[in-house]
Amino acid sequence: MAFSKVNRRAKIKRRIRKKISGTSMVPRLSVFRSNKQIYAQVIDDVTGKTLVSASSYNNKAAEKKNKSDQAAVVGKEVAEKAVKAGIESVVFDRNGYLYHGRVKSLADSAREGGLKF
């Protein structure tokens, strides 16, 4: 039985989420990547609330750039918002995507922005 890309990523995502959980002290930085946009959320899994979010959708700084540069802008933005909200360390959730390309670009710029993970 052959798995589709979506099923494969869902299986990897379940495996990752078994091990990773965000708390109010160390929330989870979750990344979602669509074909055109990239989204990042800082989530407290205990209460089920999104603390901070950023995306390339309707983002003037991310416009007219390639996708990796857009991801870097989003990572920097989510880090700034998180630091402003008093969050300095997070658990990174790559959400089943490979740690490569846009996901890596977002993570690196979030680290530069002041987040520790």
Order of alpha helices (4+ residues) and beta strands (2+ residues): alpha-beta-beta-beta-alpha-beta-alpha
